[in-house]
Amino acid sequence: MQNRGVLTKVLAVAGTVLVWIPILFTIITAVIGTIYARRVRFDFLMPAELFPIALVGAL
């Protein structure tokens, strides 16, 4: 099955980016919250729970 058209590649990249958005948003908001509060503000379980989904999406 050699369906490697431009649309397939665009959809693959877009899907991978959309899957990574929640993980990146969590990390960005944690860094901003840590800077403003001067305490560590990070939900470490959310990226750990979402990483397997992002990994499968990247394959």
N, C-alpha and C positions, 0 to 999 in steps of 0.2 A: 504494500500500500504506500505508494510514493506521492502523497498529496502534500506537497511542500510549497503551495502557492503563497503569494504575498498576504492574502487575507488570513490564512492559517497562521502565519508568523505573527501578524499584528494581533490577532486574537490571543495567541499564546502569551505574548508579552503583556498585553492589557490584563489578562487574567492573573498573571503572576503579580503584577503591580497592585491590582485590586485586593489580592489576598494578603499582601504585605502591609497594606495601609493601616489596619488596626494595630499591628505590632509596632510599626514606626510611630504612630500617633501616641501610643502608650509611652514609649521611650521619650519622645519629645516633651510630652506634658509632664513626665516625671522629672526631667532635667529642669524645666522651667519652674515647676513647683518646688523643687529642692533649692534652687537659687533664691526664690522669693521667701521661702519659709526658713531657710538656713537649717533645715532638717531633711533627712532623707525621706522623700515622698515617692515611693515606687511600688506599684502593684506587681511584684515579681512572679505571681502565679499566672497572670493573663498571657504574657509572652510564652511562658512554658506550656500553657494549654493550647495556644494557637500555632506554635511552631510546627507541629506535625502536619497541620493543614497547609501551611505555607510551603513546607518541604514537598508535600505531594503535588501542590500546585506548580512548583518549580520544575518538576519532572515532566 
